[in-house]
C-alpha cells in the first residue's frame, strides 16, 4: 500500500464532554464522502514480531509478521511514522514536498530485539512487537504508542484501526480533546467545538513538549485522559490517548522541543501562516440582512458619528443574487465598485460573503479552477477580501474547505493591486489552512459558557498553527445581556480577529462608552498586532499564547485556562463570569505591571485585581517594548521599565499599509540603572538612538512591588 487511500475523505472533531480528569472527543468525523465507507470489522490484527529490517536515509522500514512500519527523521527534526509502509506523501496538509531525511539518523539495533533511530533532538525506539516510543536525547519518555490493532473487512475493503498512546503522568493535552479545545465550564460540562478542528495534539510535560499530527482523513474518535501523579507511595497514572479510525492505515508526524521550536517545525511542514493586510487587525462589522448600498453607508456613518473606529464592513449572504456564490444583487448594489472605492478612501474595506455550503457546481466536488476565477471576480468588484459563511464539509469534506481557501487566496492575489495582500476568512478547514488565511469562529455557544469556549478555541487554533482567528461579538439575544456584550467585546479587543455583529449603541449610552474604550485600545495596539503577525509568519508562533508558552516547565501555569499572553509582552485576564468586578490572576515568573494602575507585581503569584465593567485586567511584562499607535497616527514605543539592574527588549515590524512582504525587523534593548531607563535600537552598525517616540511606563505608577 502506498498511502494514496489516505487522501480521500476528511475529518473534524466535536467535543461531547469535558471533565476535570477525562475529556472525550466524540466525532463529528462524519462520513463526508462516499469513498469513506467500509464494511464492518471481522478480525482483530496486531503487527506481530519483527521479521526483517531495511535501513534507509533518516530511518528505514521495520517489517513485522503482519504489517510494516516506516520511520523517517527529517532534517528539520520532525519524525514521520507510517504503518503498512505508508509514506508521508501524498498529503493535503504538507505545504510542499516532504523534507529531506536527516543523513545522520540511522536505524540501529536496540535492546530486547527492538530497533531505534537516534537523532540530534529525539530518539525513536520501536519494540520487537511494534510499540513506538518517542524519547528525549537523554532517554526520557515523551510518548509511547502501543502496537496498533486493526480489523480487516471480509471483502478486503478498508480496515478499522485503533492506536493507544501513553504520556507521562504530569503531561497536559492541548488540541483535540485537550484543554485548549474542550474548556471546562463551572458545572463540568463540555462545550461544542468549532467547525475548524485540526487533528493536532500538543502535549506539555516536565520532560518536554511534543506535537503529534495524525495525517489520516478517515472518520474516527479520540478519547483523552490526563494522568495523575501518585502522592506519597502511590503509583503514577499515566495519561492516555485512544484513537479509533474507520479506515487506515494510520500515519503521522511527531515534533519534539520547546513550544516555539515545535511550532516552527510544524510551520515548516504545513506552511507559513499567510500575512493579513494591516487593516485586518482593525474593527470589522458584519452587515447581514437585505439592506443595500444606502444601508451600508448608514452603518458606516453610525460608527463615525459615535466616534467608533471601523476598518471593514462584511456583507452577508443578503447581498448575493439569489444566495448564489460570486453574484451581487444589482437592484440593491447597482454601483458596488463605486461604493467600495468611496469607503476605501475613508479607510474602510468591503468584504464579501461566499456561501461555501451552497456551492453552485453540480459536480460532487467544486471545480477549484473555476472557483479561482470566481474569487478574482470578487476583487474586480471592489472587495478587499472574502469570508466563507458556511461549512464546506456539508458538500464534500474539509478537504474541499481547504481547496476553497486556496482558490480564494490565489484568485484574490491575482486581481488585487500588487501592493496589497489578499485576505480570506474560513469557517471550516484542516491542517494547512493557515497558508491561505484565518478562521472566524462564528457566534459560538450562547451565554458565558460560549465566552470561555471562544477563548479556548482561539488558543487551540494557535497551537495548531492557525494564528489568526476570533469569534463574533453578538451578545446574547435571548436575554439582552449588555454585560455579556461588553465582556465579549473587551476579550475580542485582544484577539487577532475583532468582528461585531451588532452595534454597541443598541445596548444604550453606557455600553457605547465602554465599547468606545475597548475599540480605542484595539486601535492603539494595531502596530503590535501587525508585528505579531509578521513574527507568526516567520516563526509559526501563535499570536495568542497560553501562559506556559515561554516556560512550560512551570507547572503552576499549565492549568490556567482563564488568561492568555498576547505575544510575549502582554498578559490578558478577561472576565468570564457574570457580575464580576474583581478577579484573581495568576502571574508567571517575573515582574508584571497592571497597565491600568501602573502597579508592579512579582511573579509567580496569584493577585486579586479590580475588573470593573469599564475594562479587563491587562498586565505588561517588565522590560517589554510594545509598538503602539500615537495620537498623530504614527508608531510609538511604549516601554515598561525593567527592575533596577535588569534589562529587556522587544521587536517592531513596521507595516503601515496593505503590502510589503518583507519589512525589516527593528530590535530594541532596554536597560535600567536606578531611575534611568535607556532604550536603544540594535543594528549591525551598533546601538543607535530610537527613531520613534518613546514613552517609558512603570517608573511613577502607584503601589510598588509585592
N, C-alpha and C positions, 0 to 999 in steps of 0.2 A: 504494500500500500504506500502511495507517495504523498498522502496528506491532502489531496485535492478535494476529497469529500468533506473536508473540514470547512470549506469556504462556500457554504450553500445557504445556510439559514442564518438566524440571528438570535440574540438573547437580550432580555432586560430583566432587572431584578426588582421585586416588590417586597417591602418589609411587612411581615404578618405579625411579628411580635418583637418586643424589646424589653427584656427583663434584666435585672442587675447582673445575674450570673449567666443567663442563657439568652442568646439572640438567635432567632431563626429567620432566615430569609426564605420565604415560600415564593416560588417562582411566579413572576409574570412571564417567565421564559416560555410564552405560549407558542404554539405551533404556527409560525408565521408563513411558512412555505410548504407547499405540498410535498417537497422533497425532504422535509424534516420528519416525516412519519416513518414508523417501522413496526414490525410485529412484536408481540410480547416476548419476554425472555424465557428461555427454556433450560439453560445450563450455566452455572457459575464457573468461571475460569480464573486462574491466577497464573502469573508468569512461569512458575516452576523454578528449577535450579539452573544456574549458569551452565551453558554448553560450550560456548566459544566467545572470543573477544576479537574485535577488529579495530585496533587503534587507528586514529586519524588525526588530522590537524585540529588542535584545540580540544581533543577528547577522543571520541570514537563510538562504536556500536557494540553493545553487550547483548549477546543472544542468549535467551533463556529457552526452556523447553517448549513454551507455548507463546512466546512473544519476544520482542527485542526492544531495547532502549537505546536511543541516540542521545549522546551528551556532547554539547559544544560550548566552550568558553570563548566568548568573543573578545576582541582586542579592547573593547571598552569596559570589560569586566563583567558584562551580563552573561548569565548562564542559560542556555536553552536545553530543554529536555523534551523528548517526544517518544511515546510508546508506539509499538508496531513499526518502528523505524521511520516515523514521520519526521520530516524536516521543518525548518522554520518558514519555508516558502512553499506555496503561495500564502499570502496573508493580507487581509484588508487593513490590518492595524499598522503594519510596518510602513514607514514613510518612503522607503526605497528598498534596495537590496539588503539582504541580511549582512550584518557586519562581518568583516573578515575574522577567521578564527585566530586565537592567540597562539602563536607558534611555540611559546614557552610552556603551554599547558599540555600535559601528556597523560594518557590513560596508563595507570600502573597498578600492579597487584596490591591489595590491601589484606588485612588480617581476615581469618576465617573464610577464605575463599572469595572475598569480595574484591572490588576494584575501586579506584579513586582517581580523581583529577585534581591536581594541586595547581592553583593559580596564585597570582600575587595577593589578591584580596579575599579569596574564597577557596574553600576546599569542598569538593563534591564527592561523597562516598556512597557507593552502591553495594548493598549486601548481596550474598550469593542467591538470595531468593527475591530480590527486586526492591527492597526498601531503599529509599534515596534520602540521604542526609545532606543538608547544607550547613557547613561549619565555618567558623571564623578561621583565619590563618593559625590561631593558637589552638584550634581543635574544639572550641565551644560550640555546642549545637544551637543553630538558629531555627531550623525547621527539619522535621522528619516526615517524609511521605511514606506511608506503609505500602507494601506491594498492592498494586491496583487489582480490582476484581471487575470482571465483565461477564455479561450474559449473552451468549450467541443465539441468534434467531434461527428458526427452523429452515427458513428459505434463504439463508445466507445473506440476509439483509443487515442493516446496521445493528451493532451490539450496544447494549446499555453498559455504562461504565460507572464505577464507584472508586473514588480516591479519598482516603482518610489521611489526615495530617495531624502532627503534634507540634506544639511550640512550647517554649519554657513557661513555667508557672506564673512568672511575673509579666508575661507578654500581654499587650493590649492590641486588639484588632481595629483597624480603620479601613473602611471600604465596605463592600457588600456584607451586611450583617454586623458590621463593626460600629464603633461609637460615632464616627462621623457620618454614618449612613443611617443609623437607627437610633435617634436620640431617645432618651428615657423621659417620659412625662412624669408628673408628680404622682400619678396613680400607677406608674409602672407599665403603662400600656404603650404599644408601638404606634408609630405614625406612618402613614403610607409614604412610600418613596416616590421621588420624582421620576418621570419617564426616562430621563437620562441616567443610567447607572452603568458605569464602566466596570467590566469584570476584572477589577484590580483589588488586591488585598495588601495593605501596608501593615506590617507588624512591628511594634516597637517593644524592645526588651532591654534589660541591663546589658546583655551580651552584644547587642547591636540592633540595627534596623534593616529590614529587608522588605522587598516588594515582590509579590507574586502576580503574574498576569497569566491567566489561563486562556490560551488562544484557541478556543473551541466554541463554535457558534450554535451548537445543539441546545435544545431545551434542557433545563435541569433545575436543581435546587442546591442550596448550600446552607449548612447548619453550622453555626459558630458557637463555641462555648469557651469563655475565658477561664484560665486556670486559677488556682489559689495556692498560696504558699502555706506550708504546714507551720503551725505555731508550736514552739517547744520541740517535743519529739515527734510531732505529727509529720506525715508524709506530704510532699508537694503533690498537687493535682495539676497535671499539665493541661495547657489549653489545647482544644481540638477544633478541627475544621473538617467537615464531611461534604464532599462534592459528588452529586449524582447527576450524570448526564444521560440524555436519551439517545445519544449517539457518540461515536468515538472514532478513533482513539483520542485520548487526552494528550495535550502538549502545552507547553507554556515557557515562560521566561522567569528567572529569579535574579534580582539585583540586590547587592549587599553593600552596606556602607553607612555613612551618615545620611540623614534625611536629604540634605542638599545634594550629595553625590548620587543618591538613589534616583531622585527626580531628574537630575542631569542625564543619567543613563537612560531613563525612561523617555525623555525628550529626544535623545539621540536615536532611539529605536522608532518611536511613533511620530516624530516630527516636532519641530519647534512651534510653540503657540503663535498664531497669527497676531500681528501687531495692529490693534484697533487704531483708528484715527483719534486725534486728541479730543474731538467733540463727543466721542462715545463715552467719555467719563463724566459728562455733564448730566443734566437733568432731562430725562425723557418722559414724555406724556403720551399715553395711548388714547386715541380718539376712536371709540367704537361707534356703532350706530350708522345711520343712513344720512347724516349731515354731509353737505357738500363743501365747496371752497369757502363760502361765507362762514360756515360753522368752524372751519379750521382757523380762519382769521379771528373769529371771536375767541377761540381758545387761546390763541397767542396773545391777543390783546388783553384777555383776562389775567394772564400771568404778568404781563408787563405793567398793567395798571396797579397791580398789587405788590409790585416790587419783588416778584418771584423769578429767579433765573430760569431760563428754558433753552435747551440746546437742540432738542429733536422732538418732532411730533410723529407718532406711529399711526398710520392709517390702518384700521382693522379691515375685516373682510367686507364691511359695508361699502367700501369704495370700489369694489370689483363689480364688473358687469355680470350679473347672474351668479356671483360667487366663484367664477372660473379664474384659475391662476393666470397671471400675466395680463389681465384685462383691466380696463378702467371704465367706470360708468360715465359716459360722455355727457349725460344730462346734468349730473351733479358736479363733474370735474371737466368742464369744456376746455379749460386752458391750464391744464396741470403743469406743463413746463414753465409757464409764466408765474404760477403760484410758487413753484419750487425755487425759481430764481429770486422772486421777491423775498421769500423767507431766508434764503441763503445770505442775502445782503444784510439781514438783521442777525446773522449768526445762528440761524435755526435750520436744521436739515429735515427733510421728509424721508420717512422710512416706510416701505410698502410691505403689506402682509401677503404671504404666499401660502394658501391652504394646502399643505403637503398631503393631508389625508384625503383630499378630493382631487387627486392628480387627474388631469383630463384625458390622458392617453389610455386607450382601452387595453393595451398590452398588459401582461401580468406584472411587468416592472416598467417604470418610466424610462423613456429614451433620454439618457443624460446628455447626449449631444444636442438634442432638441431643447432640453432644459437650459443648457448654457446659453443658447440663443435667446431664450425667453428672459433669462435674468439680465442679459445685456440690454434687452429692450427696456427693462425697468430703469436702468441707469440713463438711457436715452430720454426717458420721460421726466427726468429730474430727480429721481430717488437716489439718495446717497447710500442706502443700504436696504436690506430686506430682513424680515423675520418670519420664520415658519410657524404658522399659528396652530398647526395640528401635529399629530403623531404619525409620522410616515409609516410606522410599523403596522398601521391599520391596513395598508395595502400590501406590503411585501417584506417588512422587517426593517430593523435598524441599519442594515447594510444599505438599504435604499436611502435612509436619512443621511448617512454618511456621504453617499453619492450625490444627493441633492445639495448638501452643504458645499461639496467640492464644485459642483456645477454653478452654484450661486457665486462662490468666491471667484472662480475663473471668469464667469460671464460678466460680473461687475468690473473685475480688474481690466478686462478687455475694452470696456466702454468708458469708465471714469477717466478724468484727466490724469496725466502721468504723475502729477504732483500730489495725488490723493490716494488714499488706501481704501479698498473695499471693506465693507462691514456686514457680517452675517450673524444672525441670531437663530439658533435652532432649538426646537422643543424636544427632539429625540436624536439619538446618535450612539456612537460606540467609540472604542479606542481609536485615536487618531483624529477625532472631531476637532481638537484644538488647532489643527493645521489650517482650518478654514474659518474659524470664528468662535463665538461664545455661546452660552446657554442661558435661556430665560426659563425660570422655574415655574412660571405661571402664578396663580393666586395661592396654590398650595392648600393645605388643610386649614379650615376656618379656626378662628379663635387664637388663644395664646399658645396652644399646642402647635399650631401651624407656624407661629413666630419662632419657636425653638427649632422646629424642623427645618425652616428655611436657613437658619444659621448652620445647622449641622450639614445640610446638603451643599452649601457653598464651600464649607471646609472639606467635605468629602470629594467634591469635584476637583478642588485644587490639588489634593493629594493624589488624584487620578490623572493629573496632567492638564486639567482644563482650568486655567486661572481666571478667566472672565466669565462670571455668572452672577445671578441675583434673582430675587423674587419680585413680583409686582406688589406695590403698596396700594391696597384697596380697602383697608379697614375691615369691618365685619358688617355687612349689610343686614344681617339678621337682628342685631341689637343696636346698630348705630353707635358703636363704641368709639368715641373720639379719642379716648386714651389709647386704645389699641392702634388706631391710625397713627397717632403721634409716635408711639414706640416703634412701629414698623418703619416709619419714615426716618427716625433717628438711627435705627440699625442700618437701613439701606444707604444712608449717607456715608457709611464707612465700608460699603461693599462695592465691588467693581462695577456692577450694573445698578443704577438708580432709575427706576421707572415707576411712575404713578399711574393709577387707573381712575382716580377721581381727584378733583381739585380740593385743596385744603380749606378753601373758603366755604365749602359745603358744610363744614362742621362748626362754623362760627368764627368770630373775630379772634378769640383766644387761641384756637388751634392754628389759625392763619399766622399769628405771631410766632408760635413755636415752629411752624413749618418754614417761615422766613429765616429763622435762626439756623435750622438744620440745613436748608439748601444753601444758605450763605457760607456755612462752614465747608460744605462739599465744594462749592466753587473755589474757596480759598485753598483747598487741598488738591486741586486738579493737577498742578505740576508734580506733586508727589505720586499721584496715581499714574501719571504718564511715565514717570521714572520707573515705578514698579513694573509697568507693562513692558518696558524695554528690557528690564532685568529678567522678567519671566521668559521673554523670547530668547534671550541669550543663555539662560541657565536652567530653564524649566521650573524654577522655584515659584510656588504659588504666591499670589498677592496677599490673600487671606490665609493665615497660618495658625495652627494650634499653638498653645502656649509652650509646648515641649519642643517646638521646632529647633531652636538653637541649642538646646541641651536636653536630649531625650533621656539622658541618664537620671534626670531629676524626677523621681517618682511622684513628688508632691503635685506636679502639674500635669501628669499623664491623664489623670481622671477628671480634669477640669473641662467642662463642656459648655460653660455659660460665658466665656470670654475668648478673645482671639487677638492675635497680633496682626496688624496691618503693616506689612513689610517688617523691618527689624527695629523701627523707631517708635511705633505707637502700639499701645495696648488698649483695646476697646472692650468695655464691660457693659453690654446692653441690658436694659431692664426687660425681663422676660415674664414677669408676673404682674397681675393687675393690682393697682393700689400701692405699689412700692414707691417710696420716696427715699429710701436708703437701701444699700445693698453691700454685701460682702464681696470683696475682690481678692483673689489670690494673685500675688505678685511673684514673678520668678526672681532669680538671684540678680542683685544689682540695685542701683538707685533709680527710683522712678518718681516723676513729678506729676501731680494732678494738674492737668492743663487748665482747669477752671480756677483753681485757687493758688497754684504755684507751690503748694506744699510738697516737700520731699519725703519719700518713704524708702526704707531699706528692705530689700527682699533677700531671701524668700520670706514671705509673711502673708498673713491674711489681714486685710484692713477693712474697716467699715466706713464708707464714704456716702455723702449725700448724692441722691439721684432724683432731683425734682423733675417735674414734668417738662421743665424748660430744656433739659439736656441729659445725656447719659454720661457716666464716668469714662474719661479717656486719660490715659497716662502716657507720658513721653519718657523714653529711656535717657538717662543722663549721658551726655556726650553726643547725642544724636544731632544730625543736620537734616532738617526737613525743608525741602523746597516748597514754598507756598506762593500764592498769588497776592501781590501787593495791591494797594489801593489804586495805583495807576495802571494795573493790568499786567505789569511785568513780574518776573520771578524774583522772589527774595529768599533769603536763607534764614530760617528760624532755628537757632542753635540753643540746645538745652545744656546748661553748664555741667560739666563733669565734676565729680568730687575733687577737692583740692589735692593736687599731686597726681591726678588721674588724667587720662586722655580719652578721646573719642574720635568720631568722624562720620562721614556719610558720602553718598554718591548722588549726583544730579545728572539726569539725561535731558538736556534741553530739546523740546519738541513742541513748538507752539502752534504748529499747523497740522494739516492732514497728511502731508507727505514726509519724506525723509526717512529712509530705511536704516541709516547708519550714522546718527549723530554721535559726536564724541562724548565719552563719559567724563564728567568732571568729578574729581576726587578731592575731598576736603578733610583736613585734620583739625582737631580741636584739642587744645591743651589748657590747663588751668594751673596757676600758681597764686595761691591766696585769692584775692578778689578779682584778679586779672585773668580774662579768658582770651586766648589767641586763636584765631581762625585763619588757616592757610589753605590755599589751593595747591595741591601736589601735582607737579608736571614733570616731564622728562628733563626740563631745564632747572628743576629745583622748586622750592616752595615760593609761591607768589601771593600777593595780596588778592583777596577775593574780588572778582569783577562785578559782583552782585551785592546789593544792600544786605547787611547782616543785622539781625536782631537777636540779642542774647537774652534768654529767659532762664529763670531758676536762681538768680542771684538775690533778688529782692522780694521773693514770694513770702507770704506769711507762713507761720507754722514752724518749719525746721525739720530736723531729722527725727525718725522714730526707730 
